[in-house]
Amino acid sequence: MNPKILEIKNLTVNFDGFKALNSLNFSMETGELRVIIGPNGAGKTTFLDVITGKVQPTIGQVLFKGRNLQNLSEHQIARLGIGRKFQTPRVYQNLTVRENLDLACNKNKNVFSTLFSRPPAVEYRQVGGLLETIGLIPKADLAAALLSHGEKQRLEIGMLVAQSPDLLLVDEPVAGLTDEETENVGNLLLALAESHSIIVIEHDMEFVRQIARRVTVLHQGSVLCEGTMDEVQNDPRVIEVYLGCPTH
């Protein structure tokens, strides 16, 4: 069995002469929580786009559990067990928190059947467990539109987990959140990391420090360095390109 859930080999993505990713090599173990940081334009979003099939590489391979994802559609890749959460929460605003999770738990459902049929007992327990995990039991029967931004972020993470992906890709989950909401999202991701492989893209350094075990720094479409948060923050290359070294 391949212990690496994700391997990216010599990956280049060329947009009309601009290399958004440039000979990038990356791997992570099954069960790992990895945080990816880097300045604007480093290639972080393209990195996620290639993993999920939204963008096809010009050169190189993406291997998920040893399987080459080349030429697979976004839908096919999602079915293999890769789930992505975008920066802006994508929830059904007019449905309750519970109904959002119920819909995510059963891929064969639509909004109509979610509203007008009772979920089976197993599914009801699954939704209950998710509500507890994301800390929204008190708001289970509230319309999602009435949640705070941070609560919507947690709800969408719960909806992603409901689809049972092996690898969670989470893009800037704490952008625009209060300190308390940021801490809540961090605690949720740490709890989920006990049973999932997770990649988090983030700019907020305090949040990165809260959750990071291993950090990968991207710069100009390639991996600049990897290590613990302390190692990365003290790396002269990172200080120069990312953490505030004066420009000359």
C-alpha positions in Angstrom: 0.0 0.0 0.0 1.3 3.5 -0.9 1.6 5.5 2.3 1.7 8.8 0.3 -1.8 10.0 -0.3 -0.6 12.7 -2.8 2.5 12.9 -4.9 3.1 15.7 -7.4 6.0 15.2 -9.8 7.7 17.9 -11.9 4.5 19.8 -12.4 4.4 22.7 -14.7 1.3 24.8 -15.7 1.8 27.2 -18.5 -0.8 29.9 -19.1 0.2 31.6 -22.4 3.8 31.8 -21.5 3.4 32.4 -17.8 4.3 29.5 -15.6 1.8 29.5 -12.8 3.5 26.3 -11.5 7.1 25.6 -12.5 8.6 22.1 -12.1 6.9 21.7 -8.7 7.5 18.6 -6.6 5.4 17.8 -3.6 4.3 14.8 -1.5 2.4 14.2 1.7 1.6 11.2 3.8 -1.8 9.7 4.5 -3.2 11.2 7.6 -1.1 14.4 7.4 -2.2 18.0 7.9 -0.2 20.2 5.6 -0.4 24.0 5.5 0.7 25.8 2.3 1.7 29.4 2.4 3.3 31.8 -0.1 3.0 35.4 -1.4 0.3 36.4 -3.9 1.1 34.9 -7.3 3.0 31.9 -5.8 0.7 29.4 -7.4 -1.3 28.3 -4.5 -4.7 28.4 -6.1 -3.4 26.8 -9.3 -1.9 24.1 -7.2 -5.4 23.2 -5.9 -6.9 23.6 -9.3 -4.6 21.0 -10.8 -5.2 18.5 -7.9 -9.0 18.8 -8.4 -8.9 18.6 -12.3 -10.0 22.2 -12.9 -6.7 22.8 -14.6 -4.7 20.2 -16.6 -0.9 20.3 -16.2 1.3 21.3 -19.1 4.0 18.8 -17.9 4.1 16.5 -14.9 1.9 14.2 -12.9 -0.5 14.3 -9.9 -0.8 10.9 -8.2 -3.6 10.4 -5.7 -3.1 7.2 -3.7 -0.8 6.1 -6.5 -3.3 6.8 -9.3 -2.5 9.3 -12.0 -5.2 11.9 -12.2 -4.3 13.1 -15.7 -7.3 13.7 -18.0 -9.9 12.9 -15.3 -12.7 15.4 -14.9 -13.4 17.3 -11.7 -16.4 15.1 -11.0 -14.3 11.9 -11.4 -11.6 13.2 -9.1 -14.1 14.2 -6.5 -15.6 10.6 -6.6 -12.1 9.2 -6.0 -12.1 11.0 -2.7 -10.8 14.5 -3.0 -13.0 17.3 -1.6 -12.4 21.0 -1.9 -13.6 23.9 0.1 -13.3 27.3 -1.6 -12.5 30.6 0.1 -16.1 31.9 0.0 -18.6 29.6 1.7 -20.9 27.7 -0.7 -24.0 26.7 1.4 -27.7 26.7 0.6 -28.7 29.9 2.3 -32.4 29.2 2.5 -32.0 25.7 4.0 -31.4 25.1 7.6 -28.0 23.9 8.9 -29.3 20.4 9.3 -30.8 20.4 5.8 -27.5 21.5 4.3 -25.7 18.6 6.0 -28.5 16.2 5.1 -28.2 17.1 1.5 -24.4 16.7 1.6 -24.7 13.3 3.3 -26.7 11.8 0.4 -25.4 12.4 -3.1 -28.6 11.0 -4.6 -30.8 13.6 -2.9 -32.0 16.9 -4.3 -33.2 20.0 -2.4 -36.9 18.9 -2.9 -36.5 15.5 -1.3 -34.4 17.0 1.5 -37.2 19.3 2.4 -40.1 16.9 2.1 -38.9 13.5 3.2 -37.6 12.1 6.5 -34.0 11.0 6.4 -33.3 7.4 7.5 -32.1 6.8 11.0 -28.5 6.1 10.1 -28.3 9.3 8.1 -30.0 11.2 10.9 -27.3 10.0 13.3 -24.6 11.0 10.8 -25.9 14.5 10.5 -26.1 14.7 14.3 -22.5 13.7 14.6 -21.5 16.3 12.0 -23.4 19.0 13.9 -21.5 18.1 17.0 -18.2 18.1 15.2 -18.7 21.5 13.7 -20.2 23.0 16.9 -23.5 24.0 15.4 -26.0 21.8 17.3 -27.7 24.9 18.8 -28.2 26.3 15.3 -29.2 23.1 13.6 -32.7 24.4 12.6 -31.6 27.9 11.7 -31.5 29.0 8.1 -27.9 29.1 6.9 -28.3 32.7 5.8 -28.6 33.7 9.5 -25.2 32.2 10.5 -22.1 34.3 11.0 -19.3 34.1 8.4 -17.3 31.8 10.6 -20.3 29.5 11.2 -20.9 29.3 7.5 -17.2 28.3 7.0 -17.6 25.5 9.6 -20.9 24.4 8.0 -19.3 24.1 4.6 -16.4 22.1 6.1 -19.0 19.9 7.6 -20.7 19.5 4.2 -17.4 18.5 2.7 -16.7 15.9 5.4 -20.2 14.5 4.9 -19.1 13.4 1.4 -16.4 11.2 3.1 -13.3 12.4 1.1 -9.9 10.9 1.9 -8.2 14.3 1.2 -9.6 17.7 2.2 -8.4 20.8 0.3 -9.3 23.9 2.3 -8.7 27.3 0.8 -8.2 30.3 3.1 -10.8 29.2 5.7 -10.3 32.1 8.1 -10.3 35.1 5.7 -12.4 37.8 7.3 -13.1 35.9 10.5 -12.9 37.3 14.1 -10.2 35.9 16.4 -12.7 33.7 18.1 -14.1 32.3 14.9 -10.6 31.7 13.6 -9.8 29.7 16.7 -13.0 27.7 16.3 -12.2 26.8 12.6 -8.6 25.9 13.7 -9.9 23.6 16.4 -12.3 22.0 13.9 -9.5 21.3 11.3 -7.2 19.9 14.1 -10.1 17.5 15.1 -10.7 16.5 11.5 -7.0 15.8 11.0 -7.3 12.9 13.4 -9.1 11.0 10.7 -8.4 12.8 7.4 -5.6 14.0 5.2 -5.9 17.8 4.9 -4.2 20.5 2.9 -4.9 24.1 4.0 -3.9 27.2 2.0 -3.7 30.2 4.3 -2.3 33.7 4.7 -3.0 34.3 8.4 0.3 33.5 10.1 -1.3 33.3 13.6 -3.8 30.7 12.3 -1.0 28.8 10.5 0.9 28.7 13.8 -2.2 27.3 15.6 -2.7 24.4 13.2 0.5 23.7 11.4 2.5 20.6 11.8 4.4 20.9 8.6 4.4 23.9 6.3 5.2 24.1 2.6 6.2 27.5 1.1 5.5 28.2 -2.5 7.3 30.9 -4.5 7.0 31.6 -8.2 5.3 28.3 -8.8 7.8 26.0 -7.1 8.4 24.7 -3.5 10.8 27.1 -1.8 11.1 25.2 1.4 9.3 22.9 3.9 9.5 22.3 7.6 8.0 23.2 10.9 6.5 26.7 11.3 9.6 27.8 13.3 12.0 26.4 10.6 10.1 28.1 7.8 9.8 31.5 9.6 13.6 31.5 10.3 14.6 30.4 6.8 16.4 33.4 5.1 14.8 32.6 1.7 11.3 32.9 3.3 12.1 36.0 5.1 13.3 37.5 1.9 10.4 36.6 -0.3 7.5 36.5 2.1 7.8 37.6 5.7 8.6 41.3 5.3 12.2 41.6 4.2 12.6 45.2 2.8 12.8 45.4 -0.9 15.9 47.1 -2.4 
